[in-house]
Amino acid sequence: MDDEPDIRFMMRIILERAGYQVAEASNGAAAIEAISLSRPDLVLTDLMMPVMNGDRLIRALRADPETSSIPILMVSAVRNQTVADAGIDKPFEPHRLVEAVSKLLQGKPQT
Protein backbone atom coordinates (compact mmCIF):
# COMPACT_ATOMS: atom_id res chain seq x y z
CA MET A 1 0.00 0.00 0.00
CA ASP A 2 0.95 3.54 -0.65
CA ASP A 3 -0.89 6.81 -0.28
CA GLU A 4 0.12 7.87 -3.81
CA PRO A 5 -2.38 6.45 -6.34
CA ASP A 6 0.18 6.55 -9.16
CA ILE A 7 2.71 4.55 -7.14
CA ARG A 8 0.06 1.96 -6.17
CA PHE A 9 -1.00 1.68 -9.81
CA MET A 10 2.59 1.23 -11.00
CA MET A 11 3.37 -1.42 -8.37
CA ARG A 12 0.12 -3.25 -9.15
CA ILE A 13 0.89 -3.34 -12.89
CA ILE A 14 4.48 -4.51 -12.30
CA LEU A 15 3.40 -7.29 -9.93
CA GLU A 16 0.39 -8.40 -11.98
CA ARG A 17 2.63 -8.69 -15.06
CA ALA A 18 4.90 -10.88 -12.95
CA GLY A 19 1.92 -13.14 -12.19
CA TYR A 20 0.88 -11.90 -8.77
CA GLN A 21 -2.63 -10.99 -7.65
CA VAL A 22 -2.70 -7.57 -5.99
CA ALA A 23 -5.07 -5.73 -3.65
CA GLU A 24 -4.53 -2.08 -2.75
CA ALA A 25 -5.01 0.18 0.25
CA SER A 26 -4.23 3.89 0.56
CA ASN A 27 -3.08 3.82 4.19
CA GLY A 28 -2.34 1.49 7.08
CA ALA A 29 -5.83 1.62 8.57
CA ALA A 30 -7.40 0.67 5.24
CA ALA A 31 -4.83 -2.13 4.93
CA ILE A 32 -5.71 -3.53 8.37
CA GLU A 33 -9.36 -3.63 7.35
CA ALA A 34 -8.59 -5.32 4.01
CA ILE A 35 -6.23 -7.83 5.64
CA SER A 36 -8.91 -8.78 8.15
CA LEU A 37 -11.21 -9.72 5.26
CA SER A 38 -8.68 -11.55 3.10
CA ARG A 39 -5.28 -12.54 4.44
CA PRO A 40 -2.55 -11.80 1.88
CA ASP A 41 0.62 -13.80 1.28
CA LEU A 42 2.67 -10.59 1.52
CA VAL A 43 2.21 -6.94 2.51
CA LEU A 44 4.02 -4.09 0.74
CA THR A 45 3.95 -0.76 2.52
CA ASP A 46 5.36 2.71 2.32
CA LEU A 47 6.54 4.35 5.52
CA MET A 48 5.02 7.80 5.08
CA MET A 49 1.22 7.56 4.79
CA PRO A 50 -1.70 9.45 6.33
CA VAL A 51 -4.09 7.98 8.94
CA MET A 52 -1.72 5.11 9.88
CA ASN A 53 1.87 5.10 8.66
CA GLY A 54 3.82 2.02 7.60
CA ASP A 55 5.68 1.67 10.88
CA ARG A 56 2.42 1.59 12.88
CA LEU A 57 0.91 -0.83 10.36
CA ILE A 58 3.84 -3.21 10.70
CA ARG A 59 3.69 -3.08 14.49
CA ALA A 60 -0.07 -3.78 14.42
CA LEU A 61 0.39 -6.74 12.07
CA ARG A 62 3.24 -8.16 14.16
CA ALA A 63 1.21 -7.81 17.39
CA ASP A 64 -1.71 -9.86 16.04
CA PRO A 65 -1.16 -13.65 16.06
CA GLU A 66 -3.37 -13.94 12.95
CA THR A 67 -1.09 -11.68 10.89
CA SER A 68 2.27 -11.83 12.64
CA SER A 69 3.80 -14.27 10.14
CA ILE A 70 2.85 -12.35 6.97
CA PRO A 71 6.05 -11.22 5.22
CA ILE A 72 6.31 -7.43 4.90
CA LEU A 73 8.24 -5.46 2.28
CA MET A 74 8.87 -1.77 3.01
CA VAL A 75 8.99 0.30 -0.20
CA SER A 76 9.97 3.82 0.83
CA ALA A 77 12.12 6.84 0.03
CA VAL A 78 12.72 7.22 3.77
CA ARG A 79 15.22 4.92 5.43
CA ASN A 80 13.96 3.57 8.72
CA GLN A 81 14.89 0.96 11.27
CA THR A 82 11.69 -1.03 11.00
CA VAL A 83 10.52 -4.52 11.67
CA ALA A 84 9.74 -5.19 7.99
CA ASP A 85 11.26 -8.38 6.61
CA ALA A 86 12.90 -6.53 3.71
CA GLY A 87 12.98 -3.13 2.10
CA ILE A 88 13.67 -1.41 -1.19
CA ASP A 89 14.22 2.28 -1.79
CA LYS A 90 12.07 4.55 -3.91
CA PRO A 91 12.55 5.19 -6.71
CA PHE A 92 13.04 1.56 -7.69
CA GLU A 93 13.57 -0.44 -10.85
CA PRO A 94 10.61 -2.73 -11.63
CA HIS A 95 12.79 -5.85 -11.58
CA ARG A 96 13.97 -4.95 -8.05
CA LEU A 97 10.37 -4.91 -6.81
CA VAL A 98 9.63 -8.28 -8.41
CA GLU A 99 12.88 -9.76 -7.05
CA ALA A 100 12.14 -8.57 -3.51
CA VAL A 101 8.57 -9.93 -3.61
CA SER A 102 9.73 -13.24 -5.08
CA LYS A 103 12.42 -13.63 -2.43
CA LEU A 104 9.96 -13.01 0.42
CA LEU A 105 7.47 -15.45 -1.08
CA GLN A 106 10.03 -18.21 -1.67
CA GLY A 107 8.27 -21.53 -1.68
CA LYS A 108 4.78 -20.01 -1.67
CA PRO A 109 2.61 -20.36 -4.79
CA GLN A 110 1.64 -17.17 -6.60
CA THR A 111 -2.04 -16.38 -6.02
C-alpha positions in Angstrom: 0.0 0.0 0.0 0.9 3.5 -0.6 -0.9 6.8 -0.3 0.1 7.9 -3.8 -2.4 6.4 -6.3 0.2 6.6 -9.2 2.7 4.5 -7.1 0.1 2.0 -6.2 -1.0 1.7 -9.8 2.6 1.2 -11.0 3.4 -1.4 -8.4 0.1 -3.2 -9.1 0.9 -3.3 -12.9 4.5 -4.5 -12.3 3.4 -7.3 -9.9 0.4 -8.4 -12.0 2.6 -8.7 -15.1 4.9 -10.9 -12.9 1.9 -13.1 -12.2 0.9 -11.9 -8.8 -2.6 -11.0 -7.6 -2.7 -7.6 -6.0 -5.1 -5.7 -3.7 -4.5 -2.1 -2.8 -5.0 0.2 0.3 -4.2 3.9 0.6 -3.1 3.8 4.2 -2.3 1.5 7.1 -5.8 1.6 8.6 -7.4 0.7 5.2 -4.8 -2.1 4.9 -5.7 -3.5 8.4 -9.4 -3.6 7.3 -8.6 -5.3 4.0 -6.2 -7.8 5.6 -8.9 -8.8 8.2 -11.2 -9.7 5.3 -8.7 -11.5 3.1 -5.3 -12.5 4.4 -2.5 -11.8 1.9 0.6 -13.8 1.3 2.7 -10.6 1.5 2.2 -6.9 2.5 4.0 -4.1 0.7 3.9 -0.8 2.5 5.4 2.7 2.3 6.5 4.3 5.5 5.0 7.8 5.1 1.2 7.6 4.8 -1.7 9.4 6.3 -4.1 8.0 8.9 -1.7 5.1 9.9 1.9 5.1 8.7 3.8 2.0 7.6 5.7 1.7 10.9 2.4 1.6 12.9 0.9 -0.8 10.4 3.8 -3.2 10.7 3.7 -3.1 14.5 -0.1 -3.8 14.4 0.4 -6.7 12.1 3.2 -8.2 14.2 1.2 -7.8 17.4 -1.7 -9.9 16.0 -1.2 -13.7 16.1 -3.4 -13.9 13.0 -1.1 -11.7 10.9 2.3 -11.8 12.6 3.8 -14.3 10.1 2.8 -12.4 7.0 6.0 -11.2 5.2 6.3 -7.4 4.9 8.2 -5.5 2.3 8.9 -1.8 3.0 9.0 0.3 -0.2 10.0 3.8 0.8 12.1 6.8 0.0 12.7 7.2 3.8 15.2 4.9 5.4 14.0 3.6 8.7 14.9 1.0 11.3 11.7 -1.0 11.0 10.5 -4.5 11.7 9.7 -5.2 8.0 11.3 -8.4 6.6 12.9 -6.5 3.7 13.0 -3.1 2.1 13.7 -1.4 -1.2 14.2 2.3 -1.8 12.1 4.6 -3.9 12.6 5.2 -6.7 13.0 1.6 -7.7 13.6 -0.4 -10.8 10.6 -2.7 -11.6 12.8 -5.8 -11.6 14.0 -4.9 -8.1 10.4 -4.9 -6.8 9.6 -8.3 -8.4 12.9 -9.8 -7.0 12.1 -8.6 -3.5 8.6 -9.9 -3.6 9.7 -13.2 -5.1 12.4 -13.6 -2.4 10.0 -13.0 0.4 7.5 -15.5 -1.1 10.0 -18.2 -1.7 8.3 -21.5 -1.7 4.8 -20.0 -1.7 2.6 -20.4 -4.8 1.6 -17.2 -6.6 -2.0 -16.4 -6.0 
